[in-house]
Amino acid sequence: MRWYCLNTNTHGCRRIVVSRGRLRRLLWILLTLSAVGLILWQCAELLMNYYSASVSVTVQFQKLPFPAVTICNINPYKYSAMKEYLSELDKETKKALETFYGFSEGKSKVRRSVDDWNSTGSDFFQQIPLLKVEDFSRTATDLHSGQKRRVEGSVFHKDSSIVNSGDSNDIIGFQLCDANNSSECALYTFSSGVNAIQEWYKLHYMNIMAQIPLETKEKLSYSADDLILTCFFDGLSCDKRHFTRFHHPLHGNCYTFNSGENGTILSTSTGGSEYGLHVVLYIDEADYNPFLVTSTGAKIIVHDQNEYPFIEDIGTEIETAAATSIGMHFTRSRKLSKPYSDCTETGADIPVDNLYNKSYSLQICLHSCFQKAMVESCGCAQYAQPLPAGAEYCNYKKNPNWMYCYYRLHEKFVKEQLGCQQICKDACSFKEWALTTSIAQWPSAVSEDWMLRVLSWDKGQKLNNKKLNKTDLANLMVFYKDLNERFISENPANTLVILLSNFGGQLGLWMSCSVVCVIEIVEVFLISSSGLPLQEFAIKLEFVSGDPLGPSWAVTHSVLVPRLAQGGVEQESLPKGLCTRTCSSSGIFCLFSRTGCSEFSLGTKGRNSTTRS
């Protein structure tokens, strides 16, 4: 056994034999036994995994939580209820259409009771009228008064090929000026008359709506009974109690199914259209605002219960007289934060206040950042975003300069000059529902008559016995296509375990070295070598001072240097009073001491330095 330990390449066994002292031998015995135990344990784990993986198959089915589904009518408020607030704006819009396009309401689908069109309008509409700019020149025709005037300031042209107004050289737009400095102006032009009128109308519309109390606006919009005719989920009937109302500044009353506000989140255990959400919506096209919206239907968005529904940014539009099926695939994603990416866990490290009272997202940060800049620069908040603490929405009665300020600020935001894009970060974890949409005609020609009669009878009292038209209805189905949840996560490409494994592989490949070998090197070069200078100093001190420690100390405490090659430590011990020679056979270090003499030598074999006293 001793011969095996001295000649084997297994470092631990050899160190047990050649180590001096019981403590070192005991430590090497423990290290070697521990290493053998770890090898046996790891090999057993590898064998168990190998055989179990070859015969074991795991199949798992699980329920998926159903997302929140928010539904809004494209038309935010009933036009019949809003006419008294918008009458002056509508008159100015119709006058502009008549002046520029020769448009007359004459034979409209639904007659609107509007007062005298020849009203002079408010001072505000006279200050910011629609303009017809001739061939990008600085001369414009005021569509309110018909007079020509010179326009100053920068020109921002928002080109569009949808509709050309008048001649090909005619450009429609409006001019905004700084109320505190009339020389600071900006002309916003559109080659499409549709876009110009809608943008101009929306600008004044937000200004008017900002002055109406929230409670009044909720009454002017659609109730759950108005919007939702029928509802089914997972094959069972549902009603307005399963929907939560929230008011959106641009879309009025919206309703969220499965919002989780009551602490319960619905789930589904089966994929397919029969086990999702199925609703029939009443759109009421006849009560649409003709200038604010030009399409008919509803908007929906699928989102997590803790996310804010940005219906205006990523909402999906639903057609009327059609059945819209939306199949979903659910994906959860997780990214690593610093130093692997620049994402944020909760948004707490972002210096922007969350105005939406929902979990952090990049959109929330960007909108909140712009609103903060709006309040700081313009003195009021933009109507489409939530109000910061202590602020109020902009309106031209209190803030006559807000429109010019808003447009210039929005221009900086788009060009990433406000710093919001640099401050805001992506969220590290998020959920996503990939949607696949298909549309079919609904109701069919053969079923249209009886379906409309039954739906009209069901809602007859609320609709004042009015017979429904299929263009007032939208059929919506939202469901999981399958229950496969996809999870995407980032993992570090290099970990401490991988780093140590790579080091071990390189040491083993090129030097046949292991952890035990590293411990051996530490013992030889650090532990043993660190004691040599102290012992050398003690020996020198012994002979220089006349052997203060006694003659026996030199004989019994000669310096020993462990040998790195075979053969161990070479030591020659002479009888007391004679010379003692201790040196490694590799010739690394030799010590000669002579008791009773004033001579000692330090050096390597064959080259000894002698000191005499």
ABEGO torsion letter per residue (X at the ends): XAAAAAABABAAAAAAAABBEAAAAAAAAAAAAAAAAAAAAAAAAAAAAAAAAAABBBBBBBBBBBBBBBBBBABABBAAAAAAAAAAAAAAAAAAAAAAAGBBAGBBABBBBBBBAABAEBAAAAABBBBBBBGGBABBBBAAAGBBBBBBEBBBBBBBAABBBEBAABBBBBBBBBAABAABBBBBBBABAAAAAAAAAAAAAAAAAAABBAAAAAAABBBAAAABABBBBGGBBBBAAABBBBBBAAAEBBBBBGAGAAGBBBBBABBEAAABBBBBBBAGAAABBAAABABBEBBBBBBBAABBBBAAAABBBBBBGBBBBBBBBBBBBBBBBOAABABBAAGAABABBBAAGBBBBAAAAAAAAAAAAAAAAAGBBBAABBBBBGBBBBBAAABAAAAAAAAAAAAAAAAGAAGAAAABBBBABBBBBBBBBBBBBOBBAAAAAAAAAAAAAAAAAAAGGBBBBAAABBBBBBBBABABBBBBBBBBABBAAAAAAAAAAAAAAAAGBBAAAAAAAAAAAAAAAAAAAAAAAAAAAAAAAGGAAEAAAAAAABBBBBBABBGEBBBBBBBBGBBBBBBBAAGABBBBBBBGBABBBBEBBGBBBBBBX
